[in-house]
Amino acid sequence: MSTPDPQAVLSQQRADLCRELLNLEPLYIEPEIDPVDAARDSHRREEHVARRGHLRRRLDEVDEALLRLETGGYGRCAWCGCEISAARLKAYPTAVLCIECEREAEAEE
């Protein structure tokens, strides 16, 4: 079984994220006086903003990974400089840390 081409995988992820951002329905909220409707609309707005922010962060991660591919840094841990395992990159193509440094980073949080 061959390893997928990271350029192709990341490019597809980028296209999917861009499409999802473009297809994110515009948020239209009618001015309401009713407090229940206002609370519901506020919740919808928060969800919409959170979803858009999540998609943009993921798009930034993909763009950064594509840049690392171009500059030769893809697959190298940003902390220790070691090679990130092929299995990790296959599962998480935008990884910037090897699994050991990722665990250390999570322990520090």
Beta strands, then each sheet from edge to edge (+ up, - down):
end
